[in-house]
Amino acid sequence: WRIHPPESLVIGAARDALIPGAQAESTARMLGAEFRMLDGLGHALMLDARWERAAEALLGWIEERGL
């Protein structure tokens, strides 16, 4: 009996002062997740003035899977 983890997405922010992009990408690899880096955004993606970019990345990922 084997458990398969759900598809997942890790989003990194290029201007994140708390979690470097390489660490976010490493986390994605460890989880077997897709990784997307958002340029120009910081750690609090959903509080950023350009929060729509993070929302669009997530929505695009969801739509690609027909979810």
Sequence and secondary structure as in RCSB ss.txt:
>XXXX:A:sequence
WRIHPPESLVIGAARDALIPGAQAESTARMLGAEFRMLDGLGHALMLDARWERAAEALLGWIEERGL
>XXXX:A:secstr
        EEEEETT SSS HHHHHHHHHHHT EEEEETT  S GGGSTTHHHHHHHHHHHHHHTT 
